[in-house]
Amino acid sequence: MQTIIQHSNDLKIAKHIANYYDFDMTLYDSHIRFYLNQKINLNNLRQKYKIDFNYLPNHFDFQKTALFISDMDSTLINIECIDEIASFIGLKPQVSKITAKAMLGEIDFDSALIERVKLLKGLDYGVLEKVYNQKLRLNIGARELIKFFKNKNIKTAVVSGGFTYFTDMIAKNIGLDYSKANFLKVKDKILTGEIEGKIINAKAKQDFLLELCNKNNISTKRVIAIGDGDNDLLMLNEAGLSVAYHAKPKVIDSADIIINFGGLDKIMDFFTE
Ligand SMILES: [Mg+2]
């Protein structure tokens, strides 16, 4: 038996689907579940109704979740921090050019990051605060989801190829247990254009997941990881359950769960018993 979750409580749509496929269904507060014997392709439903549909995974026990680890930029929050810093100081074209090169695979993540951070040399540290206050917003459902996990004693973490200034602020703001990102070197409140310590790239994100599992003495099978970019793939593949959030095609292709229309709170639908 398979269960499909319709991540919306729109009864009209649900009745239409249940009638068309001859599914049984159950209504919940936030979502609707369908029961079937043979799997159907959910992409047709997603495209037709513009809401999220997912199979309830058989390989993951939601009630045993021990850790939730999330990417930051475009996953927990609405922006790519480095692009916004650049835009604040009129450097967006230069920074975007390097980002584009990296996306085409012409330069690797580390080189792209180093090159872009170099462009920030001489910048007043206060710009980071301006970006945080004026541009950065939590994505829909972020606060509710973290609160939900806290109530269930599930550890929460953010890991980012961006900067510690933002991960630390977010972690404090919504109460995350762990955070990791790149540390921008500062001298006399001015950015030096360098990163201090190890670069947080795709491999480092995966390593952080493993480190937290080790520290808390839990299996990776009890971890939910979420992200949107190719840089998250190693981390997502390591987790017991991977979630693609408004993600790039490669991430969507490999993830267990796809959220393309709704907010982060949709993840709570899977926990209903
Ligand atoms: Mg991202």
Residues whose N, C-alpha, C, O or C-beta is under 5 A from the ligand:
A	BS01	MG	D71 M72 D73 S74 T75 D228 G229
